[in-house]
Amino acid sequence: MSNTQAISPDRLAGGDEEVFVTTNKSVWQRLTANPTAMVSLTILLVISLSAILAPLLAPGNPLKVSPADRFIPPGAEHFFGTDNLGRDMFKMVLHGGRTSLLVGLVVTVISMSVAVVLGAISGFYRQVDVVLMRLVDGLMAFPGIVLATAAAGIMGPSMGTVITSLSIVLIAPSLRVVRGQVLVVRELQMIEAARSVGVPTLRLFTRYILPAVSSPILVQASFIFSAAVLGEAGLSFIGVGIGPKELSWGNALTEARNYIAQAPWIVLFPGLALMFTILALNLLGDSLRDILDPRLARRR
């Protein structure tokens, strides 16, 4: 067996390196033992399934206008009531969730993928780090919502615009998280040992560094997802997000704000859907951070 194959992170770990060694108790077991995590997952599962199955649970065009049915309160015929144009709010909330959650998922995948690649390179190569971090610092000097609004205003309202603008904004904080973790891991004895025996750089990243920083990446992804969903709602609310021919929770809130006193339910239900989604994602992120921290796991 060659020296490269003989290296094992578990055997080379020592001292502080034990932080990155997988504990005997599986992540899933610790997750199911955490009430907050299970409640969060249940809420997200219900919301996600409701959005995915929207064509079955609420068939028909959610944007269909029916002037004769304006401002009907919640009841047996219209579970969430109707809005100022007679549109069924139950259909709007379920179908709007498809757009909001899709935007959150795509933005998370794009921003975290770019952040992982650039963060790993930045944390491992000092020359690249000096240049890249200055660019990130400049990007983070501006409020994220301002940058997203400016980008969306230039490109025009559409789903692609929202995904692009939010991805640009959310790459920077994720990149800093990945870069910080890589800076710590690259100094561990197991990494030094692997480099000393000539382990190729690509294998070093995939076999040792990325698995060691996977936990904070997963936690960060949950927070990015919630930030993307909230960002889409914010951009749509001010009119530079999802286009008028598409439906999202942000769009529903935009049109409902002028009728809060007359028909509060047209604000209540999209707002509750958005609130529970963001709350569940943030609570899940906090729970994952506790569960995936080996220092805390060893105390359980």
N, C-alpha and C positions, 0 to 999 in steps of 0.2 A: 504493500500500500504506500502511495506517495505521501510526502509530507503535507501537501495541500489537503488531501482527503482525510488525513489524521486529525486535523484541527477541529475541535468542537467547542462552541461557545460555552456550553455547560461545564466542560472540564477545565477550560482556561479561566473561567470566571472566578473572581476572588475578591474579598473585601467589598467595596462599593459595587462591583460588577454583579453581585448577586441580585441587585435590583432588577436586572433585565432577564433573570432566569425564570422560566415559566414555573408556577407553583403547581403542586400536585392536584389541588382542587381546581376543576375546570372553570372556565369563565362562565359557562352556561349555568353551572350549579350555583355559583355565587350570584349570578343575575337573578335566578329564580328565587333565591333566598332574600332578595332585596325587595321589600314591598313597593317602594317608590318606583323602582325600575319596572316592576311588573305592571303597576297601574299606568305608567307612562306608555309602555308597550301596548297595553290593551287599548288605551285611548287612540294611539296612532294607528293601530290595526283597524279599529272601527272606522276612523275617519278615512283611512286609505281604501278600505273595502267599499265604503259608501261612495267614494269618488270613482273607483274603478267600475263598480256595478251601477253607476248612475243611469245609463241607458235602460237598465232593467228595473231599477227601483223608482225612477222618475222618467218614464218614456215620454217622448215628444220634444218639441223645440222649446228650450227654456227661455228663449228670447221672443216667443210669440206674444204679440200685443193683443189685449182684450179689453178695450175701454169700458165695456159694461161691467167688468169685474174689478174695477179699481178699488183699492184700499179695503179689501175684504179681510177681516181679522182671522187669525189662526182658527181652524176648525176641522171638521171631518172631511170636507171637500178639498180644502187647501190647508195642509198641515202647518205651514209656516205663514199663511196668509198670502196676500198679493200686494204688489207695489203700485206706484202711481200710474203705471201703464197697464195694469191688470195682469202682469206676469206672475206666474206661480213662484213664490220665494223658495219653496222646497226644491223645485227643479233648479233654480238659480244657484242655490247653495251647493247642491250635490255636483252639478256640472261645473260650477266655478271652482270647486275643489280640485277637479282634474287638472285645470290649468295652473292653479297656484302650486300644487304639489309637484307637477311636472317641471315647472320653472325651478322650484327649490332643488329637485333631484338633479337636473341637468347642470345648474350652476354649481352645486356641490361637487359633482364629478369633474367638471372642467377646472374649477379653481383648485381643488385638492390635488388633481393630477399634475397640474403645472407647479403647484407649490411643493409637492413631494420631489419632483425632478430638480427644480431650481434650488430648493432648500437643501437637498442632499449635496448638490454640487457646491453651493455656497459654503456649507458647513465643512466640507472636506478640503476644498481648495482655497487657501487664504487669498490668493491674487484675485480670484473671481469674487470672493466675499466682499472685498473692499469696494469694488465697483457696484456690485449688485445691491448691496445694502444701502448705499447712498441713494440709488434710484428708489428703493423701497421706502426709505425715510422721506424722500421728497413726495412720494405718492401718498404716504400716510399723514403728511402734514396738512392735507386738505380733508375736511369732513367727508366721510364716505357718501352720504346722501347728496352732497353738493356735486361730487364727481359723477355719481350715477345719474343725477338729474341733468347735468350738462351733456353727458354722453347720449342720454335718451332724447334730449331736446334736439341734438344735432342729427341723429339718425331717424327720428320720427317714431311715433308710438307703434309698437308691434311686439310680439312675443320674442322675436329674435333680438330686438333692441334691448329688452329687459334682461335677457340672458347674458348678452354681451356686456352691458354696462355693469351688472352686478358681479359678473365673473371677474372683470378687471378690478373692481373695488375690493373684492373678498380674497383675491390671490395674496395681497400683501400681508395681512395678518396671519394667514395660514403659512405662508413662506417663512415668516419669522419664527413661528412655533417649530416647524420642521428643522430649520437651520439651527435653532438653539439646542434641540435634542441631539442633532448630529454632532454638534460641537462637543457635547458631553460624551457621546458614545465613542467618538474617534480617539479619545484619550484612554479608553479602557485597555487593560492588559491583553484581553482576547483579541482586540483589533491590532494592537502592536505586534502580538505574536503572529497573527495571520499575515501581516505585511512583511514581517521579518523572514518568513519562509516563502515569500513570493506569490502569495495568493493574488490573482488578477483583480484589478480594481472593480470591474463589473461584478465579479463573484463576491467581492468584499461587500459591495452595496447590497446585492440581492440576498446573500446568505447570512450576513451578520448585522449590517447597519439598519436596513429597513425593518427586519423583524424586531430589532431592539427598540425602534421608535414607533412601532405600529400602534401601540396603545394610545399615546397622545394624539396621533393622527386620527384615530377612530373617534376620540372624544371631540377633537376640533371639528371633524366632519359633521357631528350632530349640531354643534353650535352654528356652523356655516349654513347648514340646511335651514335652521330657524331664522337666521339673518336673511337668507335669500327669500324665504316665504314672506317675511315681514317687509323686506325691501320691495318686493313686487307689489305688495298691497300699498305701500307708501307711494311708489311711482305711479301706480294706476289711480290712486286717490287724487293726486295733483294733476292728472291728465297727461302724463308723459310715459305711461306704462303700456299695458295691454291695450290694443286698439279697440274702438267702439264696437266692432263686429265680433269680438271675442268676449268671453265671460270669465271673470275671476272674482275672488272675494273683494279685492280692492276696487274693481269696477262697480260691484254691487253696492259697496259702501259710498262710493262717489255719488251715485245717483240718489241714494237714500238720505243723504245728509240734509237735504232741504225739506224733508217731510218727517223729521224726528218727532215733533210734537203731535202731528196728525196721525202718524202710523208708526209707532216706535218699533214694531216687530220687523220692519224692513231693514232696520239697522241692527237689531238685536241678534238675529240668527246668523248673518254673515260674520258679525263681530265675535259671536261666541265660537263659531267654527275656527276663526283665525286665532282667537285667544287660547283655546284648548290645544290647538296644534303647536303654537309657539311654547306654551307652558309645558306640554308633554315632551317636546324636543329638548328644552333646556333642563328639565328634571332628569331626562334620560342621560343627557351629557354629564350632569353632575354625578349621577349614579355610576355611570361607566368610569368616570375618573376615579371614584372611590374603589370600584371593583377591580379595575386593572392596575391599580397601584400596588405592587407587591408588598410594600411596607404595611399597608392596611390589610392586605389579604392574609398576611402571616398572623395577624391578630385575631382573625375570625376563627 
